[in-house]
Amino acid sequence: MLKLNPNSKEAIYKQIENNIIEYILLGIFEPNQLLPSVRNLSKQLGINPNTVQKAYQELEEKGYIYFILGKGTYIADNKQVFHRIRISKLDELESLINDMIKIGINKNDIKKTIRKSIGEDI
């Protein structure tokens, strides 16, 4: 089940999108796996179907999922999906690092934190 936070500043459709991407990365959703229909997912989450439809449209535009008319919505091939996710995550990391530098966090502290988080000796 997808996790939504109604108190988040992030739009609900974006939370759905991010949850599905996370589930792909974790292997919970596999290539060519059928996703719940817009109607079923909106009922499960207690939200408007248009919100789910918007999330699915965004994911489809980014190549994470694909539609087969009359059959449903499916997870795209992992190689393509993982490549897109990796690029997106690296862009997010670069943006975060730039923001950290702008607010005065020392570059050496950033490097130490990165090394620690990936398990390299400092």
MOPAC internal coordinates of N, CA, C and O (Angstrom, degrees):
PM7 1SCF
backbone

  N    0.0000 0     0.00 0     0.00 0    0    0    0
  C    1.4604 1     0.00 0     0.00 0    1    0    0
  C    1.5279 1   109.29 1     0.00 0    2    1    0
  O    1.2310 1   120.95 1   -44.40 1    3    2    1
  N    1.2883 1   115.79 1   135.60 1    3    2    1
  C    1.4570 1   120.69 1   178.89 1    5    3    2
  C    1.5212 1   110.13 1   -69.62 1    6    5    3
  O    1.2310 1   121.33 1   -30.22 1    7    6    5
  N    1.3341 1   115.06 1   149.78 1    7    6    5
  C    1.4603 1   120.92 1  -178.86 1    9    7    6
  C    1.5241 1   109.02 1  -104.30 1   10    9    7
  O    1.2310 1   120.50 1   -58.12 1   11   10    9
  N    1.3195 1   116.64 1   121.88 1   11   10    9
  C    1.4533 1   121.45 1   176.92 1   13   11   10
  C    1.5202 1   109.62 1  -117.99 1   14   13   11
  O    1.2310 1   121.33 1   -37.32 1   15   14   13
  N    1.3152 1   115.06 1   142.68 1   15   14   13
  C    1.4543 1   121.01 1   177.09 1   17   15   14
  C    1.5261 1   107.74 1  -117.56 1   18   17   15
  O    1.2310 1   119.70 1   -77.33 1   19   18   17
  N    1.3331 1   118.18 1   102.67 1   19   18   17
  C    1.4630 1   120.43 1  -178.15 1   21   19   18
  C    1.5295 1   112.97 1   -64.90 1   22   21   19
  O    1.2310 1   120.01 1   163.22 1   23   22   21
  N    1.3376 1   117.58 1   -16.78 1   23   22   21
  C    1.4637 1   121.26 1   179.59 1   25   23   22
  C    1.5210 1   112.73 1   -90.17 1   26   25   23
  O    1.2310 1   120.41 1   175.34 1   27   26   25
  N    1.3259 1   116.82 1    -4.66 1   27   26   25
  C    1.4532 1   121.15 1  -178.31 1   29   27   26
  C    1.5282 1   110.58 1   -71.25 1   30   29   27
  O    1.2310 1   121.03 1   -30.54 1   31   30   29
  N    1.3234 1   115.64 1   149.46 1   31   30   29
  C    1.4614 1   120.92 1   174.08 1   33   31   30
  C    1.5296 1   110.46 1   -75.87 1   34   33   31
  O    1.2310 1   121.05 1   164.65 1   35   34   33
  N    1.3308 1   115.59 1   -15.35 1   35   34   33
  C    1.4572 1   120.80 1   179.63 1   37   35   34
  C    1.5304 1   109.51 1   -77.67 1   38   37   35
  O    1.2310 1   120.86 1   -45.05 1   39   38   37
  N    1.3231 1   115.96 1   134.95 1   39   38   37
  C    1.4607 1   120.82 1  -179.66 1   41   39   38
  C    1.5322 1   110.48 1   -59.11 1   42   41   39
  O    1.2310 1   120.68 1   -31.13 1   43   42   41
  N    1.3159 1   116.31 1   148.87 1   43   42   41
  C    1.4633 1   121.72 1  -178.30 1   45   43   42
  C    1.5282 1   110.84 1   -59.57 1   46   45   43
  O    1.2310 1   120.08 1   136.99 1   47   46   45
  N    1.3387 1   117.46 1   -43.01 1   47   46   45
  C    1.4654 1   118.82 1  -179.36 1   49   47   46
  C    1.5255 1   110.82 1   -61.63 1   50   49   47
  O    1.2310 1   120.41 1   144.71 1   51   50   49
  N    1.3321 1   116.82 1   -35.29 1   51   50   49
  C    1.4622 1   121.29 1   179.19 1   53   51   50
  C    1.5306 1   110.22 1   -70.16 1   54   53   51
  O    1.2310 1   120.07 1   143.15 1   55   54   53
  N    1.3268 1   117.47 1   -36.85 1   55   54   53
  C    1.4637 1   120.91 1   176.02 1   57   55   54
  C    1.5263 1   110.60 1   -62.59 1   58   57   55
  O    1.2310 1   120.57 1   138.49 1   59   58   57
  N    1.3275 1   116.52 1   -41.51 1   59   58   57
  C    1.4701 1   120.49 1   177.26 1   61   59   58
  C    1.5241 1   109.31 1   -61.93 1   62   61   59
  O    1.2310 1   120.86 1   132.57 1   63   62   61
  N    1.3088 1   115.97 1   -47.43 1   63   62   61
  C    1.4724 1   121.50 1   179.40 1   65   63   62
  C    1.5272 1   110.66 1   -57.29 1   66   65   63
  O    1.2310 1   120.25 1   131.17 1   67   66   65
  N    1.3182 1   117.13 1   -48.83 1   67   66   65
  C    1.4645 1   121.13 1  -178.74 1   69   67   66
  C    1.5251 1   112.31 1   -65.68 1   70   69   67
  O    1.2310 1   120.26 1   143.34 1   71   70   69
  N    1.3405 1   117.10 1   -36.66 1   71   70   69
  C    1.4664 1   121.02 1   176.91 1   73   71   70
  C    1.5249 1   110.61 1   -62.47 1   74   73   71
  O    1.2310 1   120.49 1   135.13 1   75   74   73
  N    1.3097 1   116.66 1   -44.87 1   75   74   73
  C    1.4634 1   119.89 1  -179.04 1   77   75   74
  C    1.5215 1   110.16 1   -64.52 1   78   77   75
  O    1.2310 1   119.80 1   138.42 1   79   78   77
  N    1.3193 1   117.98 1   -41.58 1   79   78   77
  C    1.4688 1   121.20 1   177.24 1   81   79   78
  C    1.5244 1   109.89 1   -61.76 1   82   81   79
  O    1.2310 1   120.26 1   135.93 1   83   82   81
  N    1.3177 1   117.12 1   -44.07 1   83   82   81
  C    1.4720 1   121.02 1   178.51 1   85   83   82
  C    1.5279 1   110.83 1   -60.70 1   86   85   83
  O    1.2310 1   120.19 1   136.52 1   87   86   85
  N    1.3250 1   117.24 1   -43.48 1   87   86   85
  C    1.4630 1   121.32 1   179.71 1   89   87   86
  C    1.5179 1   111.58 1   -64.90 1   90   89   87
  O    1.2310 1   120.25 1   147.14 1   91   90   89
  N    1.3221 1   117.13 1   -32.86 1   91   90   89
  C    1.4654 1   120.55 1   175.31 1   93   91   90
  C    1.5257 1   108.96 1   -65.25 1   94   93   91
  O    1.2310 1   120.60 1   132.25 1   95   94   93
  N    1.3355 1   116.46 1   -47.75 1   95   94   93
  C    1.4615 1   120.85 1  -179.48 1   97   95   94
  C    1.5229 1   112.13 1   -60.79 1   98   97   95
  O    1.2310 1   120.36 1   142.56 1   99   98   97
  N    1.3174 1   116.93 1   -37.44 1   99   98   97
  C    1.4647 1   121.39 1  -178.80 1  101   99   98
  C    1.5253 1   112.75 1   -80.54 1  102  101   99
  O    1.2310 1   120.31 1   172.52 1  103  102  101
  N    1.3211 1   117.01 1    -7.48 1  103  102  101
  C    1.4560 1   120.43 1  -179.88 1  105  103  102
  C    1.5209 1   113.70 1    82.12 1  106  105  103
  O    1.2310 1   120.54 1  -170.97 1  107  106  105
  N    1.3238 1   116.58 1     9.03 1  107  106  105
  C    1.4574 1   120.57 1   177.56 1  109  107  106
  C    1.5303 1   109.28 1   -70.32 1  110  109  107
  O    1.2310 1   121.06 1   139.44 1  111  110  109
  N    1.3337 1   115.58 1   -40.56 1  111  110  109
  C    1.4593 1   121.45 1   173.01 1  113  111  110
  C    1.5230 1   107.48 1  -102.72 1  114  113  111
  O    1.2310 1   120.56 1   -52.61 1  115  114  113
  N    1.3072 1   116.54 1   127.39 1  115  114  113
  C    1.4598 1   122.34 1  -176.74 1  117  115  114
  C    1.5208 1   110.57 1  -107.17 1  118  117  115
  O    1.2310 1   120.25 1   -16.96 1  119  118  117
  N    1.3337 1   117.13 1   163.04 1  119  118  117
  C    1.4600 1   120.23 1   179.85 1  121  119  118
  C    1.5308 1   111.26 1   -55.80 1  122  121  119
  O    1.2310 1   121.46 1   -41.92 1  123  122  121
  N    1.3074 1   114.81 1   138.08 1  123  122  121
  C    1.4631 1   123.59 1   176.94 1  125  123  122
  C    1.5298 1   113.71 1    66.48 1  126  125  123
  O    1.2310 1   120.63 1  -166.92 1  127  126  125
  N    1.3216 1   116.40 1    13.08 1  127  126  125
  C    1.4658 1   120.26 1   176.05 1  129  127  126
  C    1.5271 1   109.45 1   -75.16 1  130  129  127
  O    1.2310 1   120.91 1   -43.03 1  131  130  129
  N    1.3084 1   115.87 1   136.97 1  131  130  129
  C    1.4564 1   122.02 1   177.63 1  133  131  130
  C    1.5280 1   110.04 1   -73.43 1  134  133  131
  O    1.2310 1   120.70 1   -50.32 1  135  134  133
  N    1.3246 1   116.27 1   129.68 1  135  134  133
  C    1.4629 1   121.68 1   175.22 1  137  135  134
  C    1.5254 1   109.29 1   -91.03 1  138  137  135
  O    1.2310 1   120.21 1   -18.93 1  139  138  137
  N    1.3302 1   117.21 1   161.07 1  139  138  137
  C    1.4670 1   118.91 1   175.67 1  141  139  138
  C    1.5339 1   110.02 1   -60.68 1  142  141  139
  O    1.2310 1   120.73 1   -30.63 1  143  142  141
  N    1.3089 1   116.22 1   149.37 1  143  142  141
  C    1.4635 1   119.79 1   175.79 1  145  143  142
  C    1.5263 1   108.98 1   -63.81 1  146  145  143
  O    1.2310 1   120.86 1   -19.47 1  147  146  145
  N    1.3116 1   115.96 1   160.53 1  147  146  145
  C    1.4615 1   120.88 1   177.32 1  149  147  146
  C    1.5283 1   109.63 1   -55.65 1  150  149  147
  O    1.2310 1   120.73 1   134.60 1  151  150  149
  N    1.3147 1   116.22 1   -45.40 1  151  150  149
  C    1.4637 1   120.65 1  -178.15 1  153  151  150
  C    1.5260 1   111.25 1   -63.22 1  154  153  151
  O    1.2310 1   120.42 1   132.81 1  155  154  153
  N    1.3380 1   116.81 1   -47.19 1  155  154  153
  C    1.4675 1   119.63 1  -178.73 1  157  155  154
  C    1.5233 1   112.47 1   -64.99 1  158  157  155
  O    1.2310 1   120.36 1   136.25 1  159  158  157
  N    1.3332 1   116.91 1   -43.75 1  159  158  157
  C    1.4650 1   119.54 1  -179.56 1  161  159  158
  C    1.5302 1   110.82 1   -65.79 1  162  161  159
  O    1.2310 1   120.30 1   140.46 1  163  162  161
  N    1.3183 1   117.03 1   -39.54 1  163  162  161
  C    1.4697 1   118.86 1   178.98 1  165  163  162
  C    1.5249 1   110.85 1   -64.28 1  166  165  163
  O    1.2310 1   119.91 1   143.39 1  167  166  165
  N    1.3440 1   117.77 1   -36.61 1  167  166  165
  C    1.4701 1   120.73 1   176.18 1  169  167  166
  C    1.5259 1   110.83 1   -66.61 1  170  169  167
  O    1.2310 1   120.44 1   135.78 1  171  170  169
  N    1.3524 1   116.76 1   -44.22 1  171  170  169
  C    1.4724 1   120.51 1   179.95 1  173  171  170
  C    1.5166 1   111.32 1   -59.65 1  174  173  171
  O    1.2310 1   120.87 1   139.50 1  175  174  173
  N    1.3356 1   115.95 1   -40.50 1  175  174  173
  C    1.4640 1   120.91 1  -175.63 1  177  175  174
  C    1.5250 1   112.75 1   -89.29 1  178  177  175
  O    1.2310 1   120.34 1   167.52 1  179  178  177
  N    1.3249 1   116.96 1   -12.48 1  179  178  177
  C    1.4612 1   120.47 1  -179.19 1  181  179  178
  C    1.5130 1   112.70 1    69.69 1  182  181  179
  O    1.2310 1   120.83 1  -141.00 1  183  182  181
  N    1.3282 1   116.03 1    39.00 1  183  182  181
  C    1.4673 1   120.26 1  -178.29 1  185  183  182
  C    1.5272 1   110.09 1  -129.48 1  186  185  183
  O    1.2310 1   121.12 1    -8.36 1  187  186  185
  N    1.3127 1   115.47 1   171.64 1  187  186  185
  C    1.4543 1   122.24 1   179.90 1  189  187  186
  C    1.5296 1   110.25 1   -68.06 1  190  189  187
  O    1.2310 1   119.70 1   -44.69 1  191  190  189
  N    1.3324 1   118.17 1   135.31 1  191  190  189
  C    1.4652 1   120.43 1   178.12 1  193  191  190
  C    1.5351 1   113.82 1   -57.46 1  194  193  191
  O    1.2310 1   120.50 1   150.35 1  195  194  193
  N    1.3263 1   116.65 1   -29.65 1  195  194  193
  C    1.4683 1   119.64 1   178.85 1  197  195  194
  C    1.5249 1   111.94 1   -62.36 1  198  197  195
  O    1.2310 1   120.83 1   148.61 1  199  198  197
  N    1.3286 1   116.02 1   -31.39 1  199  198  197
  C    1.4661 1   121.00 1   178.65 1  201  199  198
  C    1.5264 1   110.10 1   -66.80 1  202  201  199
  O    1.2310 1   120.45 1   134.97 1  203  202  201
  N    1.3215 1   116.75 1   -45.03 1  203  202  201
  C    1.4652 1   121.31 1   177.69 1  205  203  202
  C    1.5165 1   109.58 1   -65.10 1  206  205  203
  O    1.2310 1   120.54 1   137.82 1  207  206  205
  N    1.3353 1   116.58 1   -42.18 1  207  206  205
  C    1.4668 1   120.63 1   179.68 1  209  207  206
  C    1.5218 1   110.54 1   -59.65 1  210  209  207
  O    1.2310 1   120.09 1   139.26 1  211  210  209
  N    1.3222 1   117.43 1   -40.74 1  211  210  209
  C    1.4739 1   120.91 1   179.61 1  213  211  210
  C    1.5250 1   110.27 1   -64.15 1  214  213  211
  O    1.2310 1   120.29 1   136.83 1  215  214  213
  N    1.3291 1   117.06 1   -43.17 1  215  214  213
  C    1.4697 1   120.68 1   178.44 1  217  215  214
  C    1.5251 1   110.16 1   -61.80 1  218  217  215
  O    1.2310 1   120.25 1   134.26 1  219  218  217
  N    1.3193 1   117.12 1   -45.74 1  219  218  217
  C    1.4635 1   121.15 1   179.49 1  221  219  218
  C    1.5312 1   110.83 1   -62.68 1  222  221  219
  O    1.2310 1   120.17 1   140.05 1  223  222  221
  N    1.3290 1   117.28 1   -39.95 1  223  222  221
  C    1.4652 1   120.04 1   178.77 1  225  223  222
  C    1.5312 1   110.99 1   -63.33 1  226  225  223
  O    1.2310 1   120.91 1   136.91 1  227  226  225
  N    1.3256 1   115.86 1   -43.09 1  227  226  225
  C    1.4734 1   120.04 1   178.55 1  229  227  226
  C    1.5292 1   110.30 1   -61.65 1  230  229  227
  O    1.2310 1   120.61 1   134.25 1  231  230  229
  N    1.3263 1   116.44 1   -45.75 1  231  230  229
  C    1.4633 1   121.06 1  -179.55 1  233  231  230
  C    1.5299 1   111.00 1   -64.08 1  234  233  231
  O    1.2310 1   120.55 1   142.45 1  235  234  233
  N    1.3161 1   116.55 1   -37.55 1  235  234  233
  C    1.4605 1   120.50 1   179.52 1  237  235  234
  C    1.5260 1   110.44 1   -68.32 1  238  237  235
  O    1.2310 1   120.27 1   137.80 1  239  238  237
  N    1.3261 1   117.10 1   -42.20 1  239  238  237
  C    1.4711 1   121.56 1   178.71 1  241  239  238
  C    1.5300 1   111.12 1   -61.77 1  242  241  239
  O    1.2310 1   120.54 1   146.75 1  243  242  241
  N    1.3225 1   116.58 1   -33.25 1  243  242  241
  C    1.4643 1   121.31 1  -179.83 1  245  243  242
  C    1.5248 1   112.49 1   -86.44 1  246  245  243
  O    1.2310 1   120.37 1   174.85 1  247  246  245
  N    1.3305 1   116.91 1    -5.15 1  247  246  245
  C    1.4516 1   120.70 1   175.89 1  249  247  246
  C    1.5173 1   115.72 1    86.40 1  250  249  247
  O    1.2310 1   119.77 1  -166.72 1  251  250  249
  N    1.3233 1   118.04 1    13.28 1  251  250  249
  C    1.4577 1   121.25 1  -179.79 1  253  251  250
  C    1.5291 1   112.43 1   -81.54 1  254  253  251
  O    1.2310 1   120.84 1   151.07 1  255  254  253
  N    1.3194 1   116.00 1   -28.93 1  255  254  253
  C    1.4589 1   121.34 1  -179.64 1  257  255  254
  C    1.5158 1   108.81 1  -135.14 1  258  257  255
  O    1.2310 1   121.00 1   -13.16 1  259  258  257
  N    1.3216 1   115.69 1   166.84 1  259  258  257
  C    1.4650 1   120.17 1   174.86 1  261  259  258
  C    1.5212 1   109.15 1  -142.40 1  262  261  259
  O    1.2310 1   121.51 1   -24.98 1  263  262  261
  N    1.3384 1   114.72 1   155.02 1  263  262  261
  C    1.4531 1   121.96 1  -178.85 1  265  263  262
  C    1.5263 1   109.67 1  -108.22 1  266  265  263
  O    1.2310 1   121.13 1   -37.52 1  267  266  265
  N    1.3105 1   115.45 1   142.48 1  267  266  265
  C    1.4626 1   121.55 1   168.03 1  269  267  266
  C    1.5209 1   105.64 1  -121.52 1  270  269  267
  O    1.2310 1   121.03 1   -65.21 1  271  270  269
  N    1.3105 1   115.63 1   114.79 1  271  270  269
  C    1.4557 1   121.01 1  -176.45 1  273  271  270
  C    1.5204 1   110.97 1   -53.76 1  274  273  271
  O    1.2310 1   120.84 1   -52.97 1  275  274  273
  N    1.3097 1   115.99 1   127.03 1  275  274  273
  C    1.4527 1   122.18 1   178.65 1  277  275  274
  C    1.5193 1   114.61 1    80.97 1  278  277  275
  O    1.2310 1   120.21 1   173.80 1  279  278  277
  N    1.3250 1   117.21 1    -6.20 1  279  278  277
  C    1.4752 1   120.41 1  -178.18 1  281  279  278
  C    1.5238 1   112.45 1  -115.54 1  282  281  279
  O    1.2310 1   120.05 1   142.63 1  283  282  281
  N    1.3298 1   117.50 1   -37.37 1  283  282  281
  C    1.4519 1   119.35 1   178.56 1  285  283  282
  C    1.5139 1   114.51 1   137.11 1  286  285  283
  O    1.2310 1   122.10 1    13.86 1  287  286  285
  N    1.3225 1   113.58 1  -166.14 1  287  286  285
  C    1.4584 1   123.60 1  -177.33 1  289  287  286
  C    1.5178 1   108.51 1  -115.11 1  290  289  287
  O    1.2310 1   120.72 1   -47.29 1  291  290  289
  N    1.3333 1   116.24 1   132.71 1  291  290  289
  C    1.4599 1   121.90 1  -173.14 1  293  291  290
  C    1.5254 1   111.21 1  -128.77 1  294  293  291
  O    1.2310 1   121.63 1   -24.59 1  295  294  293
  N    1.3413 1   114.49 1   155.41 1  295  294  293
  C    1.4622 1   121.21 1   174.17 1  297  295  294
  C    1.5303 1   107.89 1   -74.32 1  298  297  295
  O    1.2310 1   120.91 1   -44.94 1  299  298  297
  N    1.3211 1   115.86 1   135.06 1  299  298  297
  C    1.4671 1   121.07 1   179.12 1  301  299  298
  C    1.5266 1   110.83 1   -71.82 1  302  301  299
  O    1.2310 1   120.97 1   -10.79 1  303  302  301
  N    1.3174 1   115.75 1   169.21 1  303  302  301
  C    1.4684 1   122.63 1   179.10 1  305  303  302
  C    1.5191 1   110.46 1   -56.91 1  306  305  303
  O    1.2310 1   120.24 1   -46.51 1  307  306  305
  N    1.3307 1   117.14 1   133.49 1  307  306  305
  C    1.4673 1   122.44 1  -175.22 1  309  307  306
  C    1.5168 1   114.62 1   -57.75 1  310  309  307
  O    1.2310 1   119.42 1   140.70 1  311  310  309
  N    1.3209 1   118.71 1   -39.30 1  311  310  309
  C    1.4651 1   119.77 1  -177.21 1  313  311  310
  C    1.5165 1   110.46 1   -58.96 1  314  313  311
  O    1.2310 1   120.68 1   133.11 1  315  314  313
  N    1.3077 1   116.31 1   -46.89 1  315  314  313
  C    1.4590 1   120.17 1   179.26 1  317  315  314
  C    1.5223 1   111.11 1   -68.03 1  318  317  315
  O    1.2310 1   120.79 1   137.18 1  319  318  317
  N    1.3142 1   116.10 1   -42.82 1  319  318  317
  C    1.4556 1   120.97 1  -178.26 1  321  319  318
  C    1.5256 1   110.76 1   -64.63 1  322  321  319
  O    1.2310 1   120.34 1   131.16 1  323  322  321
  N    1.3383 1   116.96 1   -48.84 1  323  322  321
  C    1.4591 1   119.77 1   179.99 1  325  323  322
  C    1.5267 1   111.62 1   -60.25 1  326  325  323
  O    1.2310 1   120.33 1   141.60 1  327  326  325
  N    1.3046 1   116.98 1   -38.40 1  327  326  325
  C    1.4654 1   120.03 1   178.47 1  329  327  326
  C    1.5296 1   110.17 1   -61.16 1  330  329  327
  O    1.2310 1   120.18 1   133.55 1  331  330  329
  N    1.3293 1   117.26 1   -46.45 1  331  330  329
  C    1.4677 1   120.80 1   179.35 1  333  331  330
  C    1.5264 1   111.21 1   -64.14 1  334  333  331
  O    1.2310 1   120.54 1   138.19 1  335  334  333
  N    1.3280 1   116.58 1   -41.81 1  335  334  333
  C    1.4667 1   120.13 1  -179.35 1  337  335  334
  C    1.5190 1   110.09 1   -65.30 1  338  337  335
  O    1.2310 1   120.17 1   136.13 1  339  338  337
  N    1.3112 1   117.27 1   -43.87 1  339  338  337
  C    1.4752 1   120.39 1   179.62 1  341  339  338
  C    1.5176 1   110.94 1   -59.00 1  342  341  339
  O    1.2310 1   120.51 1   133.61 1  343  342  341
  N    1.3107 1   116.64 1   -46.39 1  343  342  341
  C    1.4682 1   120.30 1   179.66 1  345  343  342
  C    1.5226 1   109.95 1   -61.06 1  346  345  343
  O    1.2310 1   120.59 1   135.46 1  347  346  345
  N    1.3252 1   116.47 1   -44.54 1  347  346  345
  C    1.4540 1   121.34 1  -179.97 1  349  347  346
  C    1.5316 1   111.28 1   -61.99 1  350  349  347
  O    1.2310 1   120.28 1   134.60 1  351  350  349
  N    1.3336 1   117.07 1   -45.40 1  351  350  349
  C    1.4654 1   120.98 1  -178.95 1  353  351  350
  C    1.5267 1   111.62 1   -66.60 1  354  353  351
  O    1.2310 1   120.17 1   141.13 1  355  354  353
  N    1.3306 1   117.27 1   -38.87 1  355  354  353
  C    1.4655 1   119.95 1   177.14 1  357  355  354
  C    1.5298 1   111.06 1   -65.10 1  358  357  355
  O    1.2310 1   120.45 1   142.05 1  359  358  357
  N    1.3268 1   116.74 1   -37.95 1  359  358  357
  C    1.4657 1   120.54 1   175.69 1  361  359  358
  C    1.5278 1   111.00 1   -63.35 1  362  361  359
  O    1.2310 1   120.76 1   138.46 1  363  362  361
  N    1.3462 1   116.16 1   -41.54 1  363  362  361
  C    1.4651 1   120.57 1   177.68 1  365  363  362
  C    1.5282 1   110.73 1   -62.58 1  366  365  363
  O    1.2310 1   120.81 1   136.93 1  367  366  365
  N    1.3355 1   116.06 1   -43.07 1  367  366  365
  C    1.4601 1   120.56 1  -179.91 1  369  367  366
  C    1.5259 1   110.54 1   -63.35 1  370  369  367
  O    1.2310 1   120.59 1   135.54 1  371  370  369
  N    1.3113 1   116.47 1   -44.46 1  371  370  369
  C    1.4679 1   120.34 1   179.25 1  373  371  370
  C    1.5231 1   110.76 1   -60.70 1  374  373  371
  O    1.2310 1   120.48 1   137.25 1  375  374  373
  N    1.3217 1   116.68 1   -42.75 1  375  374  373
  C    1.4595 1   121.26 1   178.93 1  377  375  374
  C    1.5337 1   110.91 1   -64.03 1  378  377  375
  O    1.2310 1   120.54 1   137.68 1  379  378  377
  N    1.3330 1   116.57 1   -42.32 1  379  378  377
  C    1.4629 1   121.03 1   178.35 1  381  379  378
  C    1.5311 1   110.97 1   -62.80 1  382  381  379
  O    1.2310 1   120.51 1   135.40 1  383  382  381
  N    1.3244 1   116.64 1   -44.60 1  383  382  381
  C    1.4671 1   120.34 1   178.89 1  385  383  382
  C    1.5258 1   110.29 1   -61.43 1  386  385  383
  O    1.2310 1   120.27 1   136.69 1  387  386  385
  N    1.3245 1   117.09 1   -43.31 1  387  386  385
  C    1.4711 1   120.40 1   178.11 1  389  387  386
  C    1.5245 1   111.14 1   -61.32 1  390  389  387
  O    1.2310 1   120.36 1   139.39 1  391  390  389
  N    1.3380 1   116.92 1   -40.61 1  391  390  389
  C    1.4658 1   120.75 1   177.66 1  393  391  390
  C    1.5232 1   110.64 1   -64.17 1  394  393  391
  O    1.2310 1   120.30 1   139.82 1  395  394  393
  N    1.3427 1   117.03 1   -40.18 1  395  394  393
  C    1.4643 1   121.21 1   179.51 1  397  395  394
  C    1.5257 1   110.84 1   -63.20 1  398  397  395
  O    1.2310 1   120.54 1   137.73 1  399  398  397
  N    1.3076 1   116.58 1   -42.27 1  399  398  397
  C    1.4668 1   120.73 1   178.70 1  401  399  398
  C    1.5274 1   110.16 1   -64.31 1  402  401  399
  O    1.2310 1   120.61 1   138.62 1  403  402  401
  N    1.3365 1   116.44 1   -41.38 1  403  402  401
  C    1.4668 1   120.97 1  -179.88 1  405  403  402
  C    1.5244 1   112.20 1   -60.70 1  406  405  403
  O    1.2310 1   120.25 1   146.46 1  407  406  405
  N    1.3415 1   117.12 1   -33.54 1  407  406  405
  C    1.4701 1   118.56 1  -178.72 1  409  407  406
  C    1.5282 1   112.26 1   -92.23 1  410  409  407
  O    1.2310 1   121.00 1  -171.87 1  411  410  409
  N    1.3420 1   115.70 1     8.13 1  411  410  409
  C    1.4553 1   119.26 1   171.35 1  413  411  410
  C    1.5100 1   117.06 1    95.29 1  414  413  411
  O    1.2310 1   120.02 1  -167.96 1  415  414  413
  N    1.3339 1   117.57 1    12.04 1  415  414  413
  C    1.4621 1   118.45 1   176.65 1  417  415  414
  C    1.5208 1   108.36 1   -74.85 1  418  417  415
  O    1.2310 1   121.19 1   -50.64 1  419  418  417
  N    1.3075 1   115.33 1   129.36 1  419  418  417
  C    1.4585 1   123.41 1  -176.51 1  421  419  418
  C    1.5312 1   111.13 1   -61.06 1  422  421  419
  O    1.2310 1   120.52 1   -44.24 1  423  422  421
  N    1.3334 1   116.62 1   135.76 1  423  422  421
  C    1.4693 1   121.31 1  -179.71 1  425  423  422
  C    1.5314 1   112.07 1   -59.81 1  426  425  423
  O    1.2310 1   120.38 1   143.84 1  427  426  425
  N    1.3232 1   116.89 1   -36.16 1  427  426  425
  C    1.4669 1   119.79 1   178.15 1  429  427  426
  C    1.5287 1   111.32 1   -65.58 1  430  429  427
  O    1.2310 1   120.38 1   142.60 1  431  430  429
  N    1.3353 1   116.87 1   -37.40 1  431  430  429
  C    1.4710 1   119.92 1   176.62 1  433  431  430
  C    1.5271 1   110.83 1   -65.58 1  434  433  431
  O    1.2310 1   120.64 1   141.92 1  435  434  433
  N    1.3200 1   116.39 1   -38.08 1  435  434  433
  C    1.4645 1   120.59 1   177.40 1  437  435  434
  C    1.5294 1   109.58 1   -63.80 1  438  437  435
  O    1.2310 1   120.47 1   134.48 1  439  438  437
  N    1.3245 1   116.72 1   -45.52 1  439  438  437
  C    1.4697 1   121.19 1  -179.92 1  441  439  438
  C    1.5304 1   110.63 1   -62.15 1  442  441  439
  O    1.2310 1   120.49 1   136.38 1  443  442  441
  N    1.3444 1   116.68 1   -43.62 1  443  442  441
  C    1.4639 1   120.31 1   179.09 1  445  443  442
  C    1.5237 1   110.98 1   -60.76 1  446  445  443
  O    1.2310 1   120.67 1   137.44 1  447  446  445
  N    1.3145 1   116.33 1   -42.56 1  447  446  445
  C    1.4660 1   120.86 1  -179.13 1  449  447  446
  C    1.5265 1   110.71 1   -65.38 1  450  449  447
  O    1.2310 1   120.56 1   138.55 1  451  450  449
  N    1.3089 1   116.53 1   -41.45 1  451  450  449
  C    1.4686 1   120.08 1   178.47 1  453  451  450
  C    1.5236 1   110.11 1   -64.88 1  454  453  451
  O    1.2310 1   120.25 1   133.78 1  455  454  453
  N    1.3183 1   117.13 1   -46.22 1  455  454  453
  C    1.4678 1   120.36 1   179.26 1  457  455  454
  C    1.5319 1   110.83 1   -60.24 1  458  457  455
  O    1.2310 1   120.69 1   137.08 1  459  458  457
  N    1.3161 1   116.28 1   -42.92 1  459  458  457
  C    1.4652 1   120.60 1   179.57 1  461  459  458
  C    1.5293 1   110.61 1   -62.85 1  462  461  459
  O    1.2310 1   120.29 1   136.87 1  463  462  461
  N    1.3302 1   117.06 1   -43.13 1  463  462  461
  C    1.4662 1   119.83 1  -176.32 1  465  463  462
  C    1.5245 1   112.54 1   -70.32 1  466  465  463
  O    1.2310 1   119.81 1   155.18 1  467  466  465
  N    1.3396 1   117.97 1   -24.82 1  467  466  465
  C    1.4726 1   119.72 1   178.23 1  469  467  466
  C    1.5269 1   112.26 1   -99.15 1  470  469  467
  O    1.2310 1   121.07 1  -176.26 1  471  470  469
  N    1.3421 1   115.55 1     3.74 1  471  470  469
  C    1.4603 1   119.64 1   172.75 1  473  471  470
  C    1.5157 1   115.48 1    83.41 1  474  473  471
  O    1.2310 1   120.33 1  -160.86 1  475  474  473
  N    1.3253 1   116.97 1    19.14 1  475  474  473
  C    1.4604 1   119.27 1   176.10 1  477  475  474
  C    1.5167 1   109.71 1   -90.72 1  478  477  475
  O    1.2310 1   121.00 1   -36.51 1  479  478  477
  N    1.3251 1   115.69 1   143.49 1  479  478  477
  C    1.4601 1   120.15 1   176.95 1  481  479  478
  C    1.5186 1   109.64 1   -65.34 1  482  481  479
  O    1.2310 1   121.54 1   -35.47 1  483  482  481
  N    1.3145 1   114.66 1   144.53 1  483  482  481
  C    1.4603 1   119.88 1  -178.93 1  485  483  482
  C    1.5017 1   109.96 1   -95.24 1  486  485  483
  O    1.2310 1   120.10 1   180.00 1  487  486  485

